Amino acid sequence: RLRGHDVLHADDVGAGAADEELLQVALQESRVIFTLDADFHAMLAETSGCGPSVARLRVQSLGRDEAVELVCRVIESCEQELLAGAAVSATRRTIRVRRLPLV
């Protein structure tokens, strides 16, 4: 939020909200999901979903400030792809982008 992005935390949707519910909210509100786990990419692949975009941060022991920097780097590097529908995988050094649907 301090960087000017419209951000929701999963708990803002509802404490303990299921991944499927988070995907639905993100799709309805044209949001991008940033996550540390592979579940969202797997769900998009299983359903051949065209959205929402999901960015997986593949970094162990990611501190808050480092997470903010990585999220901002992904947004800056992949903004058009995220708007169009993409599955992004990001590490400290690399960002990979696959267009949706995943087939």
N, C-alpha and C positions, 0 to 999 in steps of 0.2 A: 504493500500500500504506500509506503514511503517513497517508492520509485514511480508512483503514478499509475499503478496497475489496479484494476478492479478485481479484487481477490476475495474468494470465499474459502474457508477451511471446511473440511468434511463435516466437522461438528456444527457448522452453521446450517448445514442441510438437515441435520438431526443426529444426535448422539447415537453412535452405533449404526448409522445408515449403511445398508448393504451396497456393495460395489455396483450392482445393477441399478440401484436408485441413484447413485452418484453419476453414473453414465447417463441416465435419463435426464437428470437435472442439467448436466453439462450440455447435452444435446439441445434441450429446450431453450436454454439461456445463451447458447453459442459461446460456451466456455471451453477452455483447454484444461484437461486434468494433468497435473504434475504429481508423480507418484514414485515411490521407491521400490514397488513390487511389480512383477510381471503379469499379475492377474488381469489388468485392464487390456493389455495388448492381446492376451489369450482370448478374452471375451470378444474383442473386435474381430480377431481371426475366425473364431468359431461362428460368428453371426454374419461374417462378411460385411460388417458395419462400415458405413461411409462417414461416420462421425460418432461422437466428437473426437477431436484430436487428443492424443494422449502422449505425454512426454515422460519417459521413465528415466529417473536419475540413478545411474548404476554406479554409485559410489558408497563404499563402506564408511561408517563413522563420519557422516556429513554434518558439520556444525551449521548452526543457523545462518551465520554470515556467509559461509561458503555456499550454502544452499541458495541463498538469495542471489549471489553472484552467478551461479550456474543457471538458475532459472532465467535471469535477465539475459545471459549470453545466449541461451536457447531461443528466447523470444526475439532478440535482435538478429540472430543468424537465420531463423526459420519462420519469420513472421508470415510470409505469404503462404508457405506450405501449411502452417498451423491453421490459417484462415480457410484454406481449401480442404483440409482433412488429411491428417498425417499421423503416423506412429513414429515417434522420435525416441531415440535411445542416446543418452548423453553420459559421458564420463568426464573426468577432469580434463582430458586431452582431446576427445573426439565427440562429434555429434553426427549421428546417422539418422537419415530421414527416409521413411517409406510412405508413399502415398496410399490413402485408403481408397477402396477396400483392400485389405490384405488377402490375397488369394494364393 
